Amino acid sequence: MDPIHVSIFEDNKHLRESLYYLIHGSPGLTCSGQHPDCNDLEFVLNREKPDVVLMDIEMPGINGIEGVRLIKQHFPEIQVLMQTIFHDDDHIFQAVCAGASGYILKSTSPAGYIEAIRDVYNGGSPMTGSIARKVLTLFQQKITPVKSAEYLLTPREKEILGHMVQGLSFKMIAEVSGVSYETVRTHMKNIYTKLHVNSNTEAVSKALRERLVN
């Protein structure tokens, strides 16, 4: 089985190199490249062809939020995992709206980093607990609800979508729902199809905007 290819964009040299060795030393992962900024983003991604980008927010030149927008414009298949020291509401909201698939703090443990990379690669939306709560609050405050459409979601699909809105990873959803990881992935694929979305971020946004879950 091919490893998950990860490209790192981080201006802190010590952290960037630490993440490089962490990823290279983890089974099933490989680091395609490490970069201090996003200034040659399109060229780099065309060359490295990563599955996941680990993206810092504050970098010289093109910042991480603009980097996410460029990635989603030119490489929509790449999953972007934001990492930051910020709890700032505007940074969180901008990153998620730009298309980030997950959002973790730099204080996350090495094991937490690896789990988040694997989760986002497999279609999850990993978020540090405090970040997930902020995102939920921000969507409720900033997005005006519209009338809910009939998407024919099953009770189990609504349950899983509700867990996703709360920021739970696929692994955590499997545990609390008493089903396998693969079953959760299958349900999420069905949810994407019914909601006419292509990512967890879009699914969560639509669920909140249209009040699809309680």
C-alpha positions as CSV (number, residue, x, y, z in Angstrom):
1,M,0.0,0.0,0.0
2,D,1.4,3.4,-1.0
3,P,2.3,5.7,1.9
4,I,0.5,9.0,2.6
5,H,2.6,11.8,1.0
6,V,2.7,14.9,3.1
7,S,4.1,18.3,2.2
8,I,4.9,20.8,5.1
9,F,4.6,24.6,4.9
10,E,6.0,26.1,8.1
11,D,8.3,29.0,8.6
12,N,9.7,27.9,12.0
13,K,12.8,25.9,11.0
14,H,13.0,23.8,14.2
15,L,9.3,22.8,14.0
16,R,9.5,22.2,10.3
17,E,12.4,19.8,10.7
18,S,10.8,18.1,13.7
19,L,7.7,17.5,11.7
20,Y,9.7,16.2,8.8
21,Y,11.4,13.6,10.9
22,L,8.2,12.7,12.7
23,I,6.4,12.0,9.5
24,H,9.3,10.1,7.9
25,G,9.5,8.0,11.1
26,S,5.9,7.1,11.1
27,P,4.6,3.9,9.4
28,G,2.6,4.5,6.3
29,L,3.6,8.2,5.9
30,T,6.4,9.9,4.0
31,C,7.3,13.6,3.7
32,S,7.3,14.8,0.1
33,G,8.9,18.2,1.0
34,Q,9.3,20.9,3.6
35,H,9.0,24.6,2.9
36,P,9.3,27.9,4.9
37,D,6.6,29.7,2.8
38,C,4.0,29.3,0.1
39,N,5.6,31.7,-2.4
40,D,6.2,28.9,-5.0
41,L,3.1,26.9,-3.9
42,E,1.8,25.8,-7.3
43,F,5.3,24.7,-8.6
44,V,6.0,22.8,-5.4
45,L,2.7,20.9,-5.4
46,N,3.0,20.0,-9.1
47,R,6.4,18.5,-8.3
48,E,5.7,16.8,-5.0
49,K,2.0,15.7,-5.6
50,P,1.2,15.3,-1.9
51,D,-2.0,13.7,-0.5
52,V,-2.0,16.0,2.5
53,V,-0.6,19.5,3.1
54,L,0.3,20.5,6.6
55,M,-0.1,24.3,6.5
56,D,1.0,27.0,9.0
57,I,-1.2,30.2,9.0
58,E,1.4,32.9,9.7
59,M,4.1,32.9,7.1
60,P,6.0,35.6,5.1
61,G,4.6,36.4,1.7
62,I,1.6,34.3,1.0
63,N,0.0,33.3,4.3
64,G,-1.5,29.9,5.1
65,I,-5.1,31.0,4.5
66,E,-4.4,32.3,1.0
67,G,-2.4,29.1,0.5
68,V,-5.4,27.0,1.3
69,R,-7.5,29.0,-1.3
70,L,-4.8,28.5,-3.9
71,I,-4.7,24.7,-3.2
72,K,-8.4,24.3,-3.4
73,Q,-8.5,26.3,-6.6
74,H,-5.8,24.4,-8.4
75,F,-5.5,21.1,-6.5
76,P,-8.9,20.3,-5.0
77,E,-8.0,16.7,-4.3
78,I,-5.3,17.7,-1.8
79,Q,-6.4,17.7,1.9
80,V,-5.2,20.6,3.9
81,L,-4.5,20.4,7.7
82,M,-4.0,23.8,9.3
83,Q,-1.7,24.1,12.2
84,T,-1.4,27.2,14.4
85,I,-0.7,28.7,17.8
86,F,-3.7,30.9,17.3
87,H,-7.1,30.5,19.0
88,D,-8.2,33.6,17.1
89,D,-11.8,33.4,15.9
90,D,-11.2,35.1,12.6
91,H,-8.2,32.9,11.7
92,I,-10.3,29.8,12.4
93,F,-13.3,31.0,10.4
94,Q,-11.2,32.2,7.5
95,A,-9.2,28.9,7.3
96,V,-12.4,26.7,7.4
97,C,-14.2,28.9,4.8
98,A,-11.1,28.8,2.6
99,G,-11.4,25.0,2.4
100,A,-9.2,23.6,5.2
101,S,-10.1,20.0,6.0
102,G,-8.9,20.1,9.6
103,Y,-7.4,22.5,12.2
104,I,-5.0,21.6,15.0
105,L,-2.9,23.6,17.4
106,K,0.9,23.3,17.4
107,S,0.7,22.2,21.0
108,T,-0.8,18.9,19.7
109,S,1.2,15.8,20.7
110,P,3.3,14.0,18.0
111,A,0.8,11.1,18.1
112,G,-2.0,13.6,17.7
113,Y,-0.3,15.1,14.6
114,I,0.0,11.7,13.0
115,E,-3.6,10.7,13.8
116,A,-4.8,14.0,12.4
117,I,-2.9,13.5,9.1
118,R,-4.2,10.0,8.7
119,D,-7.7,11.1,9.6
120,V,-7.8,14.0,7.1
121,Y,-6.4,11.7,4.4
122,N,-9.2,9.3,5.0
123,G,-11.9,12.0,4.7
124,G,-12.1,13.2,8.3
125,S,-12.1,16.7,9.6
126,P,-9.8,16.5,12.7
127,M,-10.0,19.5,15.0
128,T,-8.7,20.2,18.4
129,G,-11.6,20.1,20.8
130,S,-11.5,23.8,21.6
131,I,-11.2,24.7,17.9
132,A,-14.3,22.5,17.1
133,R,-16.4,24.4,19.7
134,K,-15.3,27.7,18.2
135,V,-16.1,26.7,14.7
136,L,-19.6,25.5,15.8
137,T,-20.2,28.8,17.5
138,L,-18.9,30.9,14.6
139,F,-21.0,29.1,12.0
140,Q,-24.1,29.6,14.2
141,Q,-23.3,33.3,14.6
142,K,-22.1,34.2,11.1
143,I,-24.2,32.0,8.8
144,T,-27.9,32.8,8.4
145,P,-30.0,29.6,8.5
146,V,-32.1,28.8,5.5
147,K,-35.0,26.4,5.1
148,S,-33.9,22.8,5.4
149,A,-34.2,20.7,2.2
150,E,-35.3,17.1,2.3
151,Y,-32.1,15.1,1.7
152,L,-33.5,11.7,2.8
153,L,-30.7,11.2,5.4
154,T,-31.2,8.0,7.4
155,P,-31.3,8.3,11.3
156,R,-27.7,6.8,11.4
157,E,-26.5,9.3,8.8
158,K,-28.0,12.2,10.8
159,E,-26.3,10.8,13.9
160,I,-22.9,10.6,12.2
161,L,-23.3,14.0,10.6
162,G,-24.1,15.4,14.1
163,H,-20.9,13.9,15.5
164,M,-19.0,15.4,12.6
165,V,-20.4,18.9,13.4
166,Q,-19.1,18.4,17.0
167,G,-15.6,17.9,15.6
168,L,-15.2,14.2,16.2
169,S,-12.8,12.3,14.0
170,F,-13.9,9.2,12.0
171,K,-12.2,7.0,14.6
172,M,-14.0,8.7,17.5
173,I,-17.4,8.5,15.6
174,A,-16.8,4.8,15.1
175,E,-16.2,4.3,18.9
176,V,-19.2,6.3,20.1
177,S,-21.6,4.9,17.4
178,G,-20.5,1.3,18.0
179,V,-19.6,0.7,14.3
180,S,-16.4,0.1,12.4
181,Y,-14.2,2.8,10.9
182,E,-15.0,1.6,7.4
183,T,-18.7,1.8,8.1
184,V,-18.3,5.4,9.2
185,R,-16.5,6.1,5.9
186,T,-19.3,4.5,3.9
187,H,-21.9,6.5,5.7
188,M,-20.0,9.7,5.1
189,K,-19.7,8.9,1.3
190,N,-23.5,8.5,1.3
191,I,-23.9,11.8,3.2
192,Y,-21.7,13.6,0.6
193,T,-23.8,12.2,-2.2
194,K,-27.1,13.2,-0.6
195,L,-26.0,16.7,0.4
196,H,-24.3,17.3,-2.9
197,V,-20.9,18.2,-1.3
198,N,-17.4,17.0,-1.7
199,S,-15.8,17.4,1.7
200,N,-16.4,17.2,5.4
201,T,-16.0,21.0,5.7
202,E,-18.8,21.5,3.1
203,A,-21.0,18.9,4.9
204,V,-20.6,20.5,8.3
205,S,-21.2,24.0,6.8
206,K,-24.4,22.8,5.1
207,A,-25.6,20.9,8.2
208,L,-25.2,24.1,10.3
209,R,-26.6,26.5,7.7
210,E,-29.7,24.4,7.1
211,R,-30.2,23.0,10.6
212,L,-29.9,19.4,9.4
213,V,-28.8,18.2,12.9
214,N,-30.0,19.2,16.3
